[in-house]
Amino acid sequence: MRLRNLILTMTAAVAAITSQAGGWAYGFDAGIGVQAPTGGAADLIKTTVNFGAGLEGGYSGLRLKAGFTYGQPTIRIDNPFGVFDASGRDLQLNKSRNLSNFTVSLMAGYRVKVSDRVAVTPLAGAYYSRLSWTVNDIEWSKNEAGHDVFAVINATDVALGSWSWRVQADVDIKLHGQFVDKTRYTSSLRISPWVAGLRWGGALATPARGACVGLTVAYAGLFTTLR
């Protein structure tokens, strides 16, 4: 009897994993989230709010997902590239303390049905994060009172790129489902905690390396073809 119950339990578990998708699937999500840098990355930028979207596709439980986010974090360092004159005065300063941060991720994972209303998709893959902003090149002189003053002589657009890894879990809570011909459409509230590596170097006076921890809340729509 125990062996029979064990077999039935295992069969039910396998069925829960494999029966949730049915066939080819494709979908999207869009939402808002927050990301917090850690380690050396936290010395360069502050925590920020991001807007994001994603596209996914796959067969049965297998998933391939491309994600995009945009935010404007605040930079902590006035002269991040360390450009000084012989007296140690800044020769370059940020035009604005808010940077544009665009990220792209490409991940693969497997969707597991936990219950009739909840599914979880662990994902892992590559992550690219790009910071871009404008710095002012400045020149120092003496005013009539003999004080040091500076003037902006040029503005330069700069950018930093970071290629690294990202791991994520999409937790989908079903909101609504309907059938359209031979396709099932499911709308869900998607909660996605994630962690990604960051490695900004280039011409920075001090390379910024660390990780970024984030949480995204989104609306997700999934189309599944029926077998």
N, C-alpha and C positions, 0 to 999 in steps of 0.2 A: 504493500500500500504506500509506504514512504517513497519507494522508487517511482511508483506511478505518479504520485503527487509532485515529485521533483521534476519528472519529465514534462508534466503538464505545465508547471511553473516556467520551465525553460522555454517551452514552446510558446507560451503566452508572451514572454519577454521578447523573443525573436520576432514574433508577429507584430508586437507593438513598434519595434524598430523598423521593420521592413514594409509594413502595410500603410504607413502614414503618407507616403508620397504617391505611389501608384505608377508614375511614369515620368515623362519629361516635365520639368518645372522651370519657371522663370518669374522674376519678380523685381521689386524695387523697394527702397525705403527712403524716407526723408525726415530729418528731425534736427534737434538741437542738443548740444552736449557741453561738457566742461573738460578741460585737460589741465593737468598739473605737472610741470616738469620736476624732476628730481636730480640729485647729484650736481655735476657741473652745469647741466642745462638750466637748472634753477638759478644759477648765478648770472645767467644771461637774460632770461625772460621770466615773466610772471605768469601765474595761472590765468587762463582766458576761457571765454565762451566761444564755441565753434558752431557753425551751421554745416550740416552734412547731408550727403545723399549716397545711395549705393545701388548697384545693379547686381543681380545674381542669376545663376542658371545651373542646371544640372539634371541628373537622372536618378530616380529613386531618392535615396538619402544623400547622395553625393552632391556637394555644392562648390561652385566657383564664384567668388564675389569680388567685385571691384568697388572700392569706396573712395569718396572725395570729401574733403572738409575745407572750410575757409574760416579764418579768425583773425583778430588783430591784437596779438599780445603786446604788452608793454615791455620795452627793453630796460634793463637795469643799469647799463653801462653807458656813460655819456660819450666816450671815445673808444668804442670796442676794438678798433684796429690799432690803437696805441700809436697814433701819429702825433709827435711832439716836436717842438723846436729845441734849440740848444739850451734854453733856460727851463725846459720841462713844461712849457705851456702847450695846451692843446692846439693842434693845427687842423683838427677835424672834429666836428660835433654832429650829433644826430639832428636832422631837420625836424623830425617828429619822434616822439617816444613810442608811438604805436606802429608796429610792423605789420605787414601783410604776411600771413602764414597759410600757405596752400599745401595740402597733403594728399597723397594718393596711396592706396593700399591695394594689393592683390593677394587674396587669400583663398585657401581651399579648406574644406571641412566636411562634416557629416551631420545631417539633421536627424535628431532622435526625438521621437514622439514620447512625451512623458505622460500625457493624459489626453482626453478629448479636446482640451482647451489650451494645453501648454506643450510647446516644443522647444528644444534647446539645440543650437548648432555651434559646437566648438570649431574655431577657425584659426589658422596660422599661415603666415606668409611674409611677403616683402612689404616694406614701408618706405616711402619717400616724403620728406618734409622740407619745404623751401621757405626761407625767410627772405623778404625783400623790403627795402626801405631806401631813404635818401639821406645822405650825409652832406653837410656843408663844409667845404674847405675854407679856412679862415686865415686872416692875416692880421698881425698885431702891429700897433703903432702907439705913439704918444699923443694925447690930446693937449689942449692949450694949458690945462692945469698940470701937465706932466704925468698923468695917470695912464696906465696901460689900457688900451681899448682894442677891440678887434672888429673887423668887418668881414662879411661873407664875400668871397671872391669867386666861388664856383659851387655848384651843386652836382653831386655824383650819385647815380643810382647804383646800389650794391645789392648783392644777394648771397645767401649761404644755402647749400644743399646738404641733406643728410640721407644716405641710404642705409637702411637697417632692417630689423625684423619687427613683426607685430603679431600678437596673439589676442584673441577676442572670443567672447561667448555671446551669441544672439539668443536671448530668451524671448520667445514669441508667446504672447497671451492673446488668444483668439477673441476678436470682437464680433466678426460677422462672416458668414460663408454662404455662397450661392453657386448654382450650376448654370453655366452658359454653354448650350449645346453639349459638347463632349469635354468641356473644360470646367474645372472647379476653381472659383476665385475665393480666396480667404484674406480678410483684412485682420491685422493684428497690431497690438501695442508691442513694440520691440524695445527691450531694455538691454543695452550692450556695454558691459564693462570690458575694458581693454588695457593692454600695456604694450608700449613700443619702445625700441631703442632710439637714442638720438646721438649723433656724432657730427657736430658742426666744427669745422676747423678752418681751412683756407687761410685767409690773411688775419684772422683774429689774433689779438695779442695773446690770449689764453684760450686754447681749444675748449669747447663746451661739450662735454660728453656726459651721458647719463641715461635716463629713461623718462618716459612720459606716461602717466596714469590717467585714464579718462573714463567717462561714463556718458553714454548717449541714450536719449529717449526719442523714439521715432515712430512714425506710422509706417507699417509695412504691408505691401500687397503681394500676394503670391498666386500665380496661375499654374494649375497642375492639370496635365492631360490625363484623361482616364484610360485605363487599359481596356 
